[in-house]
Amino acid sequence: MTNSADAVLPANGSLTTGWRWAPHWVLAFVALWPAPGYAEGIVVLGALAAIIKLVGSRFRGGAQLLSGPAWALTSVLFFAYWLPELLSSIGSVDAGRALREAAVDLRYLPFLWLVAIAVADDRGRRLTFTGLAVIIGLWTLDALVEVVFDTSPLFRGIDAIKQAISDRPMCDLGQVAHADRLGGVLGPCNLKLGVVLASLSPFALYAAGRRWGTAGWVVAAAAIGVVIVFAGSRASWLTYGLVLLLSGWRLLGWRRLLAVFTAGALVTLAIAITSPEVRTRFERTTLAFQASATGVDAALSGRARIWDAALCMVREHPVNGVGARGFREAFPACDPDPATVAVWGEGPALHAHQIVLEVLSETGVLGLLLWLSGVALAVRAWRYAGNAARERARPAMLALLVTVFPLNTHLAFYSTFWGALTLMLAALYAGSLLARAGQAPTDRAGMPAAQ
């Protein structure tokens, strides 16, 4: 798939202008993640708006909204995610649920078109990427306030609104009592702030680097890094390390980047000494050095047991898996140690906690091949894109890459929250890489220059 969109202009010779409201839909969707129900409403309304927009123009305005290659790549990436889900319903452990999940997830296709349209021209891309950076910045500052004062102003405000509307808090007392890390704007009952910031941090780091150069990048990296240490799982630490490595070397060079990592390690060690919650995560990691399977499983928070069960599901259902979101139903039959209480407590594991094992166990070899076909087309699009196209898509590319990086543990990609986040990043990547908009000049650090 060549990036012919870089050279193609509309018949009147002017640069294409996208749908001016599309970036606001994307930013509203992300900003409302602390209130999942409302964020899901934005997906549905955005999908309907995109359909109405296209039907109203009888699809003749599609080329004015998004280039042909961008339409194609966005749609292909969606179907690489959705077709395994549909095929997995055949013979699923819960066929009804698998079919319902596949039917409901069709809403993402028009929403992904909307996301791609949002970054299809210079104005929309600048507004969307800068808006994402601002959201990440606000969430980071809010979390730093929580580190110091033990309360998140943003979450406290959201909780007050929730209680005024429904007379119920966002989180019950039991969830608050069991919170073992910083919740930030997402709250103590939705402890995903660390992994969310890690995945979306490229937008904030690239924006800081464009606006304030090396000093801006370092300050932003330090602020986000501190929050991720307090709020994140060890998986999010690895994700953020990849972000720093892949974004920092082009701006700082290897020697200064090594100094950044050294300083980060020292700060993390100091936090571990002063924070019991962070220290517990380090102590749990050291259990992996015990010469026993039990120690490794404890170090991985029970994931070794989960992965054994996932491999059992692959052996039992190799073609199309146990069904998307069918892991919890299939787990008891594949639990390698059913007589022992799991590290996570009572009840089955909910998902495989690893992207390759999740895809294989829930959608089988067919699903993995379809996912790999999507990856291959995304890589091919990058390979044949021009330098300017790569530069304008680099934040989205990096965010998507670290989110699906296979040598890590993950949230469930076929869940509503993490699946929607991943698909959004895929659409941002496709729309910005294959946009028809004019080329953005780049600075000497290799980052798009401010416009």
Secondary structure as GFF3:
##gff-version 3
##sequence-region A 1 451
A	DSSP	three_ten_helix	4	6	.	.	.	ID=ss1
A	DSSP	alpha_helix	22	31	.	.	.	ID=ss2
A	DSSP	alpha_helix	36	56	.	.	.	ID=ss3
A	DSSP	alpha_helix	62	65	.	.	.	ID=ss4
A	DSSP	alpha_helix	68	87	.	.	.	ID=ss5
A	DSSP	alpha_helix	95	104	.	.	.	ID=ss6
A	DSSP	three_ten_helix	105	107	.	.	.	ID=ss7
A	DSSP	alpha_helix	108	118	.	.	.	ID=ss8
A	DSSP	alpha_helix	122	149	.	.	.	ID=ss9
A	DSSP	alpha_helix	153	166	.	.	.	ID=ss10
A	DSSP	alpha_helix	173	178	.	.	.	ID=ss11
A	DSSP	three_ten_helix	184	186	.	.	.	ID=ss12
A	DSSP	alpha_helix	193	231	.	.	.	ID=ss13
A	DSSP	alpha_helix	234	252	.	.	.	ID=ss14
A	DSSP	alpha_helix	254	274	.	.	.	ID=ss15
A	DSSP	alpha_helix	276	286	.	.	.	ID=ss16
A	DSSP	three_ten_helix	287	289	.	.	.	ID=ss17
A	DSSP	alpha_helix	293	299	.	.	.	ID=ss18
A	DSSP	alpha_helix	303	316	.	.	.	ID=ss19
A	DSSP	alpha_helix	327	334	.	.	.	ID=ss20
A	DSSP	alpha_helix	355	384	.	.	.	ID=ss21
A	DSSP	alpha_helix	387	403	.	.	.	ID=ss22
A	DSSP	alpha_helix	416	433	.	.	.	ID=ss23
###
